[in-house]
Amino acid sequence: MNAVAKTLTELSDYAGLSGMDVANVTEVSKATVSRWTTGKASPQPRTQLILSDLHYVANRLRDFYTPAEVRVWLYGRNDLLDGKSAMELINENRTEDVLAAIERLGALAYL
């Protein structure tokens, strides 16, 4: 299994994300994601960054939520993200904002 395929498998396992979810956040077709999974194609560098950031965020959220809850958190508008969704911000290369919100989640968990 190549690294991209492993990332996509873990996104499914950690966050309940489907190929269509990944296609939406990376702004490619579901067929393109399928080709990445089989190793017939590779994502462009910007897309690789989005996948890497999404994987990192999903992995961090595993400390707080089940995979289904991670998916909801990623897609839902969030007060910690000024009413935006994590998926929007990751797509806009604003993953640091998402990570800061996750840090706040961690702080709230220990109150």
Secondary structure as a PSIPRED ss2 file (coil, helix, strand):
# PSIPRED VFORMAT (PSIPRED V4.0)

   1 M C   1.000  0.000  0.000
   2 N C   1.000  0.000  0.000
   3 A H   0.000  1.000  0.000
   4 V H   0.000  1.000  0.000
   5 A H   0.000  1.000  0.000
   6 K H   0.000  1.000  0.000
   7 T H   0.000  1.000  0.000
   8 L H   0.000  1.000  0.000
   9 T H   0.000  1.000  0.000
  10 E H   0.000  1.000  0.000
  11 L H   0.000  1.000  0.000
  12 S H   0.000  1.000  0.000
  13 D H   0.000  1.000  0.000
  14 Y H   0.000  1.000  0.000
  15 A H   0.000  1.000  0.000
  16 G C   1.000  0.000  0.000
  17 L C   1.000  0.000  0.000
  18 S C   1.000  0.000  0.000
  19 G H   0.000  1.000  0.000
  20 M H   0.000  1.000  0.000
  21 D H   0.000  1.000  0.000
  22 V H   0.000  1.000  0.000
  23 A H   0.000  1.000  0.000
  24 N H   0.000  1.000  0.000
  25 V H   0.000  1.000  0.000
  26 T H   0.000  1.000  0.000
  27 E C   1.000  0.000  0.000
  28 V C   1.000  0.000  0.000
  29 S C   1.000  0.000  0.000
  30 K H   0.000  1.000  0.000
  31 A H   0.000  1.000  0.000
  32 T H   0.000  1.000  0.000
  33 V H   0.000  1.000  0.000
  34 S H   0.000  1.000  0.000
  35 R H   0.000  1.000  0.000
  36 W H   0.000  1.000  0.000
  37 T H   0.000  1.000  0.000
  38 T H   0.000  1.000  0.000
  39 G C   1.000  0.000  0.000
  40 K C   1.000  0.000  0.000
  41 A C   1.000  0.000  0.000
  42 S C   1.000  0.000  0.000
  43 P C   1.000  0.000  0.000
  44 Q C   1.000  0.000  0.000
  45 P H   0.000  1.000  0.000
  46 R H   0.000  1.000  0.000
  47 T H   0.000  1.000  0.000
  48 Q H   0.000  1.000  0.000
  49 L H   0.000  1.000  0.000
  50 I H   0.000  1.000  0.000
  51 L H   0.000  1.000  0.000
  52 S H   0.000  1.000  0.000
  53 D H   0.000  1.000  0.000
  54 L H   0.000  1.000  0.000
  55 H H   0.000  1.000  0.000
  56 Y H   0.000  1.000  0.000
  57 V H   0.000  1.000  0.000
  58 A H   0.000  1.000  0.000
  59 N H   0.000  1.000  0.000
  60 R H   0.000  1.000  0.000
  61 L H   0.000  1.000  0.000
  62 R C   1.000  0.000  0.000
  63 D C   1.000  0.000  0.000
  64 F C   1.000  0.000  0.000
  65 Y C   1.000  0.000  0.000
  66 T C   1.000  0.000  0.000
  67 P H   0.000  1.000  0.000
  68 A H   0.000  1.000  0.000
  69 E H   0.000  1.000  0.000
  70 V H   0.000  1.000  0.000
  71 R H   0.000  1.000  0.000
  72 V H   0.000  1.000  0.000
  73 W H   0.000  1.000  0.000
  74 L H   0.000  1.000  0.000
  75 Y H   0.000  1.000  0.000
  76 G C   1.000  0.000  0.000
  77 R C   1.000  0.000  0.000
  78 N E   0.000  0.000  1.000
  79 D H   0.000  1.000  0.000
  80 L H   0.000  1.000  0.000
  81 L H   0.000  1.000  0.000
  82 D C   1.000  0.000  0.000
  83 G C   1.000  0.000  0.000
  84 K E   0.000  0.000  1.000
  85 S C   1.000  0.000  0.000
  86 A H   0.000  1.000  0.000
  87 M H   0.000  1.000  0.000
  88 E H   0.000  1.000  0.000
  89 L H   0.000  1.000  0.000
  90 I H   0.000  1.000  0.000
  91 N H   0.000  1.000  0.000
  92 E C   1.000  0.000  0.000
  93 N C   1.000  0.000  0.000
  94 R C   1.000  0.000  0.000
  95 T H   0.000  1.000  0.000
  96 E H   0.000  1.000  0.000
  97 D H   0.000  1.000  0.000
  98 V H   0.000  1.000  0.000
  99 L H   0.000  1.000  0.000
 100 A H   0.000  1.000  0.000
 101 A H   0.000  1.000  0.000
 102 I H   0.000  1.000  0.000
 103 E H   0.000  1.000  0.000
 104 R H   0.000  1.000  0.000
 105 L H   0.000  1.000  0.000
 106 G H   0.000  1.000  0.000
 107 A H   0.000  1.000  0.000
 108 L H   0.000  1.000  0.000
 109 A H   0.000  1.000  0.000
 110 Y C   1.000  0.000  0.000
 111 L C   1.000  0.000  0.000
